[in-house]
């Protein structure tokens, strides 16, 4: 299991929450804008500066409770 920086983990949690809210209330411009900002924050985070995120790394970031059990 990887150890991600707290701000990266927090941004992913906020992204997931905004995505769920947008799914419940489609067409909300402010939520779409928030998702775009958070997506950029996640993808261009300094943690990924020397290595681009692999699909496995994204999965671990999005599902920390599942990777803890593994």
C-alpha positions in Angstrom: 0.0 0.0 0.0 1.2 3.5 -0.9 1.3 6.4 1.5 -0.2 9.4 -0.2 0.1 13.0 1.1 -2.8 14.2 3.2 -3.7 17.0 0.8 -3.8 14.6 -2.2 -6.0 12.2 -0.3 -8.3 15.1 0.8 -8.6 16.4 -2.8 -9.6 12.9 -3.9 -12.2 12.7 -1.2 -13.6 16.1 -2.2 -13.6 15.0 -5.9 -15.6 11.9 -5.1 -18.1 13.9 -3.0 -18.5 16.5 -5.8 -19.0 13.7 -8.3 -21.7 12.0 -6.3 -23.4 15.4 -5.8 -23.3 16.0 -9.5 -24.7 12.6 -10.2 -27.7 13.4 -7.9 -28.2 16.8 -9.3 -27.0 16.9 -12.9 -26.5 20.2 -14.7 -25.0 22.1 -11.7 -22.3 24.3 -13.3 -20.6 25.0 -9.9 -20.2 21.3 -9.3 -18.7 20.7 -12.8 -16.3 23.6 -12.3 -15.3 22.2 -8.9 -14.7 18.8 -10.5 -12.4 20.4 -13.2 -10.4 22.2 -10.5 -10.1 19.2 -8.3 -9.1 17.0 -11.3 -6.3 19.4 -12.2 -5.2 19.5 -8.6 -5.1 15.7 -8.4 -3.4 15.1 -11.7 -0.7 17.8 -11.3 0.0 17.3 -7.6 3.7 17.5 -6.8 3.5 13.9 -5.5 3.3 12.8 -9.2 6.2 15.1 -10.3 8.7 12.3 -10.9 6.3 9.6 -11.8 3.0 9.7 -13.6 0.2 7.9 -11.7 -0.5 4.3 -12.8 -4.0 2.9 -12.9 -3.2 1.0 -9.8 -2.1 4.1 -8.0 -5.3 5.9 -8.9 -7.3 2.9 -7.6 -5.4 3.0 -4.3 -6.0 6.7 -4.0 -9.7 6.4 -4.7 -10.2 3.3 -2.5 -7.9 3.6 0.5 -10.2 1.4 2.7 -9.9 -1.5 0.3 -6.1 -1.2 -0.2 -5.7 -1.2 3.7 -7.3 -4.7 3.8 -5.1 -6.1 1.0 
